C-alpha cells in the first residue's frame, strides 16, 4: 500500500518532548531518521493511539509501527493498538513484541534516573535556569519533595520546557547510559 512518500516505519510517541528526545538520540548515534524513512509522530496523548495506529498500521498504510509510552498508560496503549488491528498488543508481552516500549514513569523520569540529579542540575545551570529551579524548590508545596520530584516538576512547569530539556538531557547522556526504552525503540527501527 505504500507510495513514494510513505515512510518505512512510524514511531508513535505521546508528546513532542518524546519526539525531540528520539531525534536527538538518533543524531548522537549518527542516524538521520528522515533519510532512513523513519517518522516519529507525536500523538498528543496516549488516548490517540487507536487513531494513529489505524492510520499507519495494518488497516491503514501498512507501515511498521513502534513506539514509546508511559507505563501507567499501558492498558490504554494495548486497547488502542488492538482496536487498530494489532490484537497481539493484548498478550502479556504484546507491546514489546510489537516494538512499543514503556518508560517506568515517563520520559523525564527515565532521563533523570539515567543522568542522576547532579548532572540534571548541571544541565539546568548551563541553560541559565538555576535561579528558577531554586525558586521552585523553595516553594512551600515542594519543600518536602525529593530532588527527583522537584526536577520533574521543574521540567514540566513551563510551556516548551519539556521539549527543550529533552534535547539538552539526551545530549548530556553517556551513550552507555541511554534509558532502555529509548535505545530499544531506535534499535527496532
C-alpha positions as a Markdown table, in Angstrom:
| # | Residue | x | y | z |
|---|---|---|---|---|
| 1 | Unk | 0.0 | 0.0 | 0.0 |
| 2 | Unk | 3.0 | 2.3 | 0.5 |
| 3 | Unk | 3.7 | 5.0 | -2.0 |
| 4 | Unk | 6.8 | 7.1 | -2.8 |
| 5 | Unk | 6.4 | 9.3 | 0.3 |
| 6 | Unk | 5.3 | 6.5 | 2.6 |
| 7 | Unk | 7.8 | 6.0 | 5.5 |
| 8 | Unk | 9.2 | 2.5 | 6.1 |
| 9 | Unk | 8.5 | 2.9 | 9.8 |
| 10 | Unk | 6.5 | 5.1 | 12.2 |
| 11 | Unk | 7.4 | 5.6 | 15.8 |
| 12 | Unk | 4.3 | 6.7 | 17.8 |
| 13 | Unk | 5.1 | 8.8 | 20.9 |
| 14 | Unk | 2.8 | 10.5 | 23.4 |
| 15 | Unk | 4.2 | 14.0 | 23.0 |
| 16 | Unk | 6.6 | 16.5 | 21.5 |
| 17 | Unk | 9.3 | 16.0 | 24.1 |
| 18 | Unk | 9.4 | 12.3 | 23.3 |
| 19 | Unk | 9.8 | 13.1 | 19.6 |
| 20 | Unk | 12.6 | 15.6 | 20.4 |
| 21 | Unk | 14.4 | 13.0 | 22.6 |
| 22 | Unk | 14.3 | 10.3 | 19.9 |
| 23 | Unk | 15.6 | 12.6 | 17.1 |
| 24 | Unk | 18.3 | 13.9 | 19.4 |
| 25 | Unk | 19.4 | 10.4 | 20.4 |
| 26 | Unk | 19.3 | 9.3 | 16.7 |
| 27 | Unk | 21.6 | 12.2 | 15.8 |
| 28 | Unk | 24.0 | 11.3 | 18.5 |
| 29 | Unk | 24.1 | 7.8 | 17.1 |
| 30 | Unk | 24.8 | 9.3 | 13.6 |
| 31 | Unk | 21.4 | 8.4 | 12.3 |
| 32 | Unk | 19.1 | 10.6 | 10.2 |
| 33 | Unk | 15.7 | 9.1 | 10.8 |
| 34 | Unk | 14.1 | 11.1 | 7.9 |
| 35 | Unk | 16.7 | 9.9 | 5.4 |
| 36 | Unk | 16.2 | 6.3 | 6.7 |
| 37 | Unk | 12.4 | 6.6 | 6.1 |
| 38 | Unk | 11.5 | 6.6 | 9.8 |
| 39 | Unk | 9.0 | 9.2 | 11.0 |
| 40 | Unk | 8.5 | 10.0 | 14.7 |
| 41 | Unk | 4.9 | 11.0 | 15.2 |
| 42 | Unk | 3.6 | 12.8 | 18.3 |
| 43 | Unk | 0.1 | 11.6 | 19.1 |
| 44 | Unk | -0.7 | 14.4 | 21.5 |
| 45 | Unk | -1.6 | 11.9 | 24.2 |
| 46 | Unk | -1.9 | 8.1 | 24.5 |
| 47 | Unk | -5.6 | 8.2 | 24.1 |
| 48 | Unk | -5.0 | 8.8 | 20.4 |
| 49 | Unk | -3.2 | 5.5 | 19.9 |
| 50 | Unk | -6.1 | 3.9 | 18.1 |
| 51 | Unk | -6.4 | 6.7 | 15.5 |
| 52 | Unk | -2.7 | 6.9 | 14.7 |
| 53 | Unk | -2.2 | 3.1 | 14.7 |
| 54 | Unk | -5.3 | 2.8 | 12.4 |
| 55 | Unk | -3.9 | 5.4 | 10.0 |
| 56 | Unk | -0.4 | 4.0 | 9.8 |
| 57 | Unk | -0.7 | 0.3 | 10.8 |
| 58 | Unk | -2.2 | -2.8 | 9.2 |
| 59 | Unk | -5.6 | -1.2 | 8.5 |
| 60 | Unk | -4.1 | 2.0 | 7.0 |
| 61 | Unk | -0.8 | 2.5 | 5.3 |
| 62 | Unk | 0.6 | -0.9 | 6.4 |
| 63 | Unk | 3.8 | 0.7 | 7.8 |
| 64 | Unk | 5.8 | -1.0 | 10.5 |
| 65 | Unk | 5.0 | 0.6 | 13.9 |
| 66 | Unk | 7.0 | 1.1 | 17.1 |
| 67 | Unk | 6.6 | 3.5 | 20.0 |
| 68 | Unk | 7.2 | 4.8 | 23.4 |
| 69 | Unk | 4.6 | 5.1 | 26.2 |
| 70 | Unk | 4.4 | 5.8 | 29.9 |
| 71 | Unk | 4.0 | 2.5 | 31.9 |
| 72 | Unk | 0.9 | 3.9 | 33.7 |
| 73 | Unk | -0.8 | 4.2 | 30.3 |
| 74 | Unk | -0.1 | 0.7 | 29.1 |
| 75 | Unk | -3.7 | -0.5 | 29.2 |
| 76 | Unk | -4.8 | 2.4 | 27.1 |
| 77 | Unk | -1.9 | 1.7 | 24.6 |
| 78 | Unk | -2.8 | -2.0 | 24.5 |
| 79 | Unk | -6.5 | -1.3 | 23.8 |
| 80 | Unk | -5.7 | 1.3 | 21.1 |
| 81 | Unk | -3.3 | -1.0 | 19.3 |
| 82 | Unk | -5.7 | -3.9 | 19.4 |
| 83 | Unk | -8.6 | -1.8 | 18.1 |
| 84 | Unk | -6.4 | -0.7 | 15.3 |
| 85 | Unk | -5.8 | -4.3 | 14.1 |
| 86 | Unk | -2.9 | -5.4 | 16.3 |
| 87 | Unk | -4.5 | -7.9 | 18.7 |
| 88 | Unk | -1.1 | -9.1 | 19.8 |
| 89 | Unk | -1.0 | -6.0 | 22.0 |
| 90 | Unk | -3.3 | -7.7 | 24.4 |
| 91 | Unk | -0.9 | -10.6 | 25.0 |
| 92 | Unk | 1.4 | -10.5 | 28.1 |
| 93 | Unk | 4.5 | -9.3 | 26.2 |
| 94 | Unk | 2.5 | -7.8 | 23.3 |
| 95 | Unk | 3.6 | -4.2 | 23.4 |
| 96 | Unk | 7.3 | -5.1 | 23.4 |
| 97 | Unk | 6.9 | -7.7 | 20.7 |
| 98 | Unk | 5.2 | -5.1 | 18.6 |
| 99 | Unk | 8.0 | -2.6 | 19.2 |
| 100 | Unk | 6.4 | -0.5 | 21.9 |
| 101 | Unk | 8.5 | 0.2 | 25.0 |
| 102 | Unk | 7.3 | 1.6 | 28.3 |
| 103 | Unk | 9.0 | 4.3 | 30.3 |
| 104 | Unk | 8.9 | 3.4 | 34.0 |
| 105 | Unk | 7.0 | 6.6 | 34.9 |
| 106 | Unk | 7.7 | 8.9 | 31.9 |
| 107 | Unk | 10.5 | 10.2 | 29.7 |
| 108 | Unk | 11.6 | 12.8 | 32.2 |
| 109 | Unk | 11.8 | 10.2 | 34.9 |
| 110 | Unk | 14.0 | 7.9 | 32.7 |
| 111 | Unk | 16.3 | 10.8 | 31.8 |
| 112 | Unk | 16.7 | 12.0 | 35.4 |
| 113 | Unk | 17.5 | 8.4 | 36.6 |
| 114 | Unk | 20.0 | 7.9 | 33.8 |
| 115 | Unk | 21.8 | 11.1 | 34.4 |
| 116 | Unk | 21.4 | 11.5 | 38.1 |
| 117 | Unk | 20.2 | 14.6 | 39.9 |
| 118 | Unk | 23.6 | 16.4 | 40.0 |
| 119 | Unk | 24.1 | 16.0 | 36.2 |
| 120 | Unk | 20.5 | 17.2 | 35.5 |
| 121 | Unk | 21.1 | 20.2 | 37.8 |
| 122 | Unk | 24.3 | 20.9 | 35.8 |
| 123 | Unk | 22.3 | 20.9 | 32.6 |
| 124 | Unk | 19.8 | 23.3 | 34.1 |
| 125 | Unk | 22.6 | 25.5 | 35.3 |
| 126 | Unk | 24.3 | 25.5 | 31.9 |
| 127 | Unk | 20.9 | 26.5 | 30.4 |
| 128 | Unk | 20.8 | 29.5 | 32.8 |
| 129 | Unk | 17.8 | 28.4 | 34.8 |
| 130 | Unk | 19.3 | 27.6 | 38.2 |
| 131 | Unk | 17.5 | 30.6 | 39.8 |
| 132 | Unk | 14.1 | 29.3 | 38.5 |
| 133 | Unk | 14.9 | 25.8 | 39.9 |
| 134 | Unk | 15.8 | 27.4 | 43.3 |
| 135 | Unk | 12.6 | 29.4 | 43.4 |
| 136 | Unk | 10.5 | 26.2 | 42.7 |
| 137 | Unk | 12.5 | 24.2 | 45.3 |
| 138 | Unk | 11.8 | 26.9 | 47.9 |
| 139 | Unk | 8.0 | 26.9 | 47.4 |
| 140 | Unk | 6.1 | 25.5 | 50.4 |
| 141 | Unk | 4.4 | 22.8 | 48.3 |
| 142 | Unk | 7.7 | 21.4 | 47.1 |
| 143 | Unk | 9.8 | 21.7 | 50.3 |
| 144 | Unk | 9.2 | 18.0 | 51.3 |
| 145 | Unk | 9.6 | 16.6 | 47.8 |
| 146 | Unk | 12.6 | 14.5 | 46.8 |
| 147 | Unk | 15.1 | 16.2 | 44.5 |
| 148 | Unk | 13.9 | 13.9 | 41.6 |
| 149 | Unk | 10.3 | 15.1 | 42.2 |
| 150 | Unk | 11.3 | 18.8 | 42.1 |
| 151 | Unk | 13.3 | 18.3 | 38.9 |
| 152 | Unk | 10.4 | 16.6 | 37.2 |
| 153 | Unk | 8.1 | 19.4 | 38.3 |
| 154 | Unk | 10.6 | 21.9 | 37.0 |
| 155 | Unk | 10.8 | 20.2 | 33.6 |
| 156 | Unk | 7.1 | 20.3 | 33.2 |
| 157 | Unk | 6.4 | 23.7 | 34.8 |
| 158 | Unk | 6.7 | 25.9 | 31.7 |
| 159 | Unk | 5.4 | 25.6 | 28.1 |
| 160 | Unk | 8.1 | 24.2 | 25.9 |
| 161 | Unk | 10.4 | 23.3 | 28.7 |
| 162 | Unk | 10.0 | 19.5 | 28.4 |
| 163 | Unk | 11.0 | 19.5 | 24.8 |
| 164 | Unk | 13.9 | 21.9 | 25.4 |
| 165 | Unk | 15.3 | 19.8 | 28.2 |
| 166 | Unk | 14.6 | 16.5 | 26.3 |
| 167 | Unk | 17.2 | 17.6 | 23.8 |
| 168 | Unk | 19.6 | 19.0 | 26.5 |
| 169 | Unk | 19.4 | 16.0 | 28.7 |
| 170 | Unk | 19.8 | 13.4 | 25.9 |
| 171 | Unk | 22.8 | 15.4 | 24.7 |
| 172 | Unk | 24.2 | 15.1 | 28.3 |
| 173 | Unk | 23.8 | 11.3 | 28.5 |
| 174 | Unk | 26.8 | 9.0 | 28.2 |
| 175 | Unk | 25.9 | 6.7 | 25.3 |
| 176 | Unk | 26.2 | 3.7 | 27.6 |
| 177 | Unk | 23.6 | 5.1 | 30.0 |
| 178 | Unk | 20.7 | 5.7 | 27.5 |
| 179 | Unk | 17.4 | 4.6 | 29.0 |
| 180 | Unk | 16.4 | 1.2 | 27.7 |
| 181 | Unk | 13.0 | 2.4 | 26.2 |
| 182 | Unk | 14.8 | 5.0 | 24.1 |
| 183 | Unk | 17.5 | 2.7 | 22.9 |
| 184 | Unk | 15.1 | -0.2 | 22.3 |
| 185 | Unk | 12.7 | 1.8 | 20.1 |
| 186 | Unk | 15.6 | 3.2 | 18.0 |
| 187 | Unk | 17.1 | -0.3 | 17.6 |
| 188 | Unk | 13.7 | -1.5 | 16.5 |
| 189 | Unk | 13.5 | 0.9 | 13.6 |
